[in-house]
């Protein structure tokens, strides 16, 4: 997905959203989201892949992150990832671990890449996200993320 994003941006800092063609990355679509920047620093899901929509437990399309995720440290962490991409205007790769004694531990791996309509400001993000879990139902049960989570890796990419 990162190679696709880099090919689309060419010599610019980031590609335009209308340059992202789902048919060119069809095998990745279940794990992809398009997220719009709204109201300056809020984020709304434009498209959510089927593998991700089921984990969220609600249809997130058209809703802001804070309408889908329970308030708390994990929601703040996710919002922070998007805000960092908005501010830095470069892709960010992040991993975090979830779980406690009641939920099977699992990891979330996400790649958030900026998109721009004007070539200067981030107006959307192309996101790839996967879960490293033997039991995807455990991820679904942990959807409110009331349990613990720990940030593992957070890296800005060129």
Helices and strands as residue ranges (DSSP letters): H 2-9, G 17-19, G 22-31, E 32-38, E 42-48, H 50-56, H 65-68, H 73-88, E 92-100, E 103-115, E 124-132, H 136-141, E 149-156
